Amino acid sequence: MFALQVAERAIDFHPFSAIKGIKTPAKEKIHHSIPTEEEISLILSKAEENDRKKQPLLGGKLTLFVLLFFGCGLRRSEAMAARIENIDWDGRGLMLTETKTGKPRMVGLGKRLFDLLLPMKGQTGYILPRFRPESVIHAMITHFKNCGITMRLHDARHTYTTLLQEKNVSPIDAMGRTGHADMRMLSHYTHPRLGPMRGL
């Protein structure tokens, strides 16, 4: 009953799983794919290749999409609502004003993403080109498959949260970056692994 809602990220977990004695059916559990550092590098390099094609995915801005999802851990709706005028060019950050919780938050911009955004300095409007949500999901999943990786778009957010833990970011700071309201949700998005990751 709740499998579709969970899969579409309308809800994050089976609502009755917290009731004592009731467990989420195995078929309704989502198994998150957290790519390795090498896989993330492959996703990025192939995104750059895609952007040079005559008919690229997402209008030749696939690299920008990838960096916002993997490098900032944004939800799809947050990424699509992000605006150029909310970039802090001196502090190298991005203020998100439209979030799931309704509370604005600042996210840091890695050097690679910041350099890609620099040509937009002085402009206004949305950072990402306008595409239907379903088109963004389809394009990203297609790109992952082209890289030989099976994962969902939302797994990029899980990857980002896991990366924060691997870089020893404190839980309080991590919640500030991801926008999670409590430790339980932060823990839900964190998947401990062996070996460090350098980040984006």
N, C-alpha and C positions, 0 to 999 in steps of 0.2 A: 504493500500500500504506500509506504513512504520511500520506496526504492527510487522512484523517478525524482522526487523532490530532493533527496540526498544527492543523487547523481547530477542534477542540474544546479546544485549548490543553493537551492532555495532554503534548505535547512542544512545544518552541519552534521547532525547526527540523528539517529532514530529517537523520536521524542519520548518513547516509553522505555528506553534503555536505562534511564535513571531510576525507574521504579523497581524496588527490590523484587527479585524473583523473575524479572522479565529481561531477556537478553535480545540484542539485535540479531535477527536471523543472518546467518553467514552470507546468504545471497544479497543482503542489503548492505553489507559492510563494503566500504570502499578501501581498496588497497592502493596507497599512494606510491607513485614512482618518483624517487628522488635521484636525479641524474648525478653522475660523478663529475668531477672537475673536467675530465677529458671530454665527457659528453656535452657539458655546457660550452666548452671551447668549440666543439664541433657544431653545436646549434648556432653559435654566434658567427663562426666563419662561413657556414653555409647560408646564413641569413645575409651576410655581406655579399656573397656570390649571387644570391637571389635578387638583391636590390640592383644589381648591374644588368639584369636580364631585360629584354625588350618588353616582356609581359610578366612583370614580377608580382608576387603575392603582396597584398595590402599596399598597392600603389608605390612599391619601391621603398617603403618605410618599415620593412620587416625587422631590420636591426634595431630600430627605435622601439618597436613593440617589445622585442625580446629583452632589451636592456631595462625597460620600465618594469616588466613583469619579473625578471630574474634579479635585477640589480636593486629594485626598490620594494619588491614584494607587494605590488599594488593589486587590488582586486580589479577585475575587468572594468567595472563601472567607474572606479576611481581613476584608472588610467585614461579612460575615454573622456572623463570630465576635467582632467588636469589642464590648466591654462598657462600659457607662456608668461603672462603678466604676474603670475604667482611664483615665478622662479626667483630665488634670491641669488643673484649673480655673484655677489661678493662672498656670501657664506656657502655657496655651492649647495643649495637646498631647494626643495620644492614644497610649497605649502599646498596641502590638499584641503579644499574647502567643502567638497562634496564627498562625504564618507558614509560607510554603512552605519556607524554609530551616531552620525550627525555632528561629531566633534571634529573641528579642523585639526590637522596634525602636519608636522614638518618631517619630510624624509630627506636623507642625504642623497646626493648625486655622485656616483662614482666618476672617475676621470673620463673614462671612455664615453659614458652617457653625457656628461657635461660638455665634452668637446663636440659631440654630435648636436647638442642643443645650441651651442654658441652662435651659429649663423642666424638663429631666431631672435637674438638679443635686439630689443627695441621694438619688436612686433607684439601684437596682441592676438588673442584667440586660442583655440584648442591646440595642444601640442600634437596630438595624433589626428590624422585625417579621419573623416567621418565614414564609418562603416557600420552596418547593422551588427549587433552583438553576435548573432549566429554566424555571420561571415568572418568575424574575428576568430571565433572559436574554431571554425572549420579550417581557416587558413593556418592557424597555429598548429593544430593537430596534424594537418597535412605536412607542415614543415618538420614537425617532430618525426613523423613516419619517414620522410625523405632522408632524415638523419639516422634512421634505423632505431629510433627510440619510441617506445609506446608509453605515452603519458597524456594526462589531461592538462589543459591550460592552467587550471587552479593548482596543479602540482607545483607550478613555478613559485607560488606563494608559500607552499610548504617547504620548498627548497630554500627560499630566502630565510625563513624562520629558522630552519635547521642550520643554515650558514651562520646566523647570528650566534647561535649556541656554540658552534665550533670555533668561533672567533672570540669566545668568552665574553660576549656582551652580557651585561647584567640583565636579569629578568625584567626589571623596571624599565631600563632603557629599551630593551627589546619590545616590550608592550607599547612604548611610546612610538617606536618606529613602525610596528605592524598595525597598531590600532586595536589590538585585542584588549578587551575590557577586564579580563582576569587571568590568573595563572592557569586555570583549567583549560581555557581555550588556547593559550600560548603553548601549553604542553601538548595539546591535541595536534598542533601544527609542527611540532618538533619531532624529528626522527633521528635519534643518535646513530652515528656511523663511525667506522674506524677510519682514521686518517684525516688530516686537516685539509681545508680548502682555502685557496688564496683569495677568492672573491672576484668581483667584476670591476 
